[in-house]
Amino acid sequence: MRESVTTLLFAGTDLRGLIDVLVKAVDVTKAEGGRPEIKVNERTYGSAELIKIGLLLPYDEPLRWDHQQKIDGLFVRKQHGYGRTACNLVNINQIAADTRYLAVMMREASH
């Protein structure tokens, strides 16, 4: 599996905005097949470290309405809390990368 060379950026003090970046990371993973790096206020988190971003967020703080709307389409169940949602987004991101990788491997094996 190739690693993504995409780096997503976040700069600011309201870390709840990282939810937007993690949603974008899922989109990038689905499009490119590899998980992006995310740079948060000059610190870069590698594709294998994305779970650490979830730990930056307040775990049980309720999602703002705009963030809830963005993630409703990604989850069957309603999400509760920024930290919980961020960790779930990282899991979806990994699943998307693994699914893309397995599809490529199966396609190559069938040739």
PyMOL commands that set and color helices and strands:
alter all, ss='L'
color gray80, all
select helices_A, chain A and resi 15-32+47-49+51-54+65-72+82-109
alter helices_A, ss='H'
color red, helices_A
select strands_A, chain A and resi 7-10+37-40+43-45
alter strands_A, ss='S'
color yellow, strands_A
deselect
rebuild
show_as cartoon
